[in-house]
Amino acid sequence: MALIIPTSCSTFGDGTKTSGRFQKYVLAQVRSDANLDWVRRVRSLLVKTELKYDDIKQNKYRFQKDAALWAQIENGLGQATIIVVDPGEYEPLVRDTLRVADVEKAGSETKAIVEACVFEVLSGTPIAYLPQSLYRSVPWSNETALTTLDRFTPAGMLEALGGKPQHAIIFAARAHAVFDVSALDAAARTSDAFRSPRAARLVLPQVLAISRHFDTENQKTVDLLNKAVDVIADSMEEAFDSTDSIADTPLVMETDSRAYDEIQASDVAAGWAREMLEVGDARTLGSRFERVWLNGRRLK
């Protein structure tokens, strides 16, 4: 696994799901330089070894009585980035384009719609069709490699993820999270990283300079993301003479949340965001959190 060093920082993330027919996956991501004094303080007050969103929810009124503490909690949560993947957003498009052959292949109309929405979710990630995206945006001398990297088509990615829609949705959220970098602050989508050679030269070094840690949930998504990182790093090593040395260190990792305040903070932020989504639109998340992405589209 390739990682450009030295890293500029790390991020830590955790996710959860909403209820409903088309469940949304909500991933919260916190930077390693975030102020997390509130996590340690709350954990100490509750005499717990690990902080979860339910701890905040169940003790909300108790904490609100201490105005300074509650402000610290709200400000701390406000540092998080929220990445939402909503397959249901694609349902109208899928229904309008559904063919009889799709239904027959899936076995039912409901299953065909779900499968098509998952394909749209994967197609919207910056990892989809990665070799072709890199070839357009980054000088790549080995054109024959493009024909051997079909794993980054939606079908190839779904197969690598075991063919399970839920795995694909988690992968999509994590893929967008990997491309959540400051160089895309003015971009409309995470896929804008490949909008032009100029954008790629600015964005991709940042992508490769930030290690990403997620709570233990789905190793297949980590393996596939690191394969994508290898492809990006290899193309950059060839294209950019100024690129730093490459280390054999994974860029994306899963780790135990008990060991990191950042992941515990992400758990709280993800839970808070999930509850906001249960009663409101994704745009409302912008009132609480620093950055918000929906299906790879920048909302804030």
C-alpha positions, 0 to 999 in steps of 0.5 A: 500500500502506498502513502506519500510521506510525510503526512500533513495530518490524519483523519478519523471517522465513524459511521451509522445508518438512518432508518427507512426504506432507503437507509442513508449512511452517515459518516463523520470525520474528525481531523487529528488537530481537532480540539477534543478536550470535551471528549475526555472531559465527558468521558471522565464525568460519565466514568466510561472508557469509551464515549458514544453518541447515546451517552451524549443523548441520554445525558443531554439535559445534565450537560446542558445545565453546565453552559460552558461544557455544553458549548464545548461539546457543540463547538467540538462537534462542529469541527466534524465533516459529515459525508452522507450517502443516500441511495434513495436520491437516485430512485426517480432516475432509476425508475425512469430508466428501468428496463424489463430485462433489468427486472428479470435479471434481478428477480423483482422490481424492488431488487432491480431498483436497489441494485441500480441505485447502488450502481449510481452510488458507486458511479458517483465516487471519485474512485469510479473509472479511476484509470481513465480519470487519471489518464485524462488528468495525469500524464501516464506513459503506460496506457496498457495498464488502463485495460487491466484495471476494470476493478474500478468500474461500478460492477468491478467494485461491487464484486470486490466488495462481495456483491453486497449493497451495504458494503458498497454504500460504506465504501462510497462514503469512505471514498468521498472521505478520502477525497475530502481535502482543502484543495476541493474547498471550492469544488462542487463534487469530490470527483472534481479532483479529476476535472483537469490536469491542474486540479489533479496536480493540486488535489491528488498530493493532498489526498495521498498526504492524509492518512485515514482511520475508520472504526472497525466495520468493513475491511473489504472497503479498506482493501479496495481503497488502498488499491485505488491509492496505489494506482494514484500514487504510482501515476503521480510518482511517474508524473511529478518529479517533485513528489516525495518518497513513497512509503509502504504504509497503508493510507486507509486503515481500520482501528479500534475506536477505544484507542482514539478520542477522534473516532469517539468524537466521530461516533457522536457527530455521526449519531447527531447527524443521523438524528438530524437527517431523520427529521430534516433535509441534508442541507440542515446539517450545515448549521451544525457541522463544518463541512457536509457532502451528499453523494459526493456533492458539496453542500457546505 
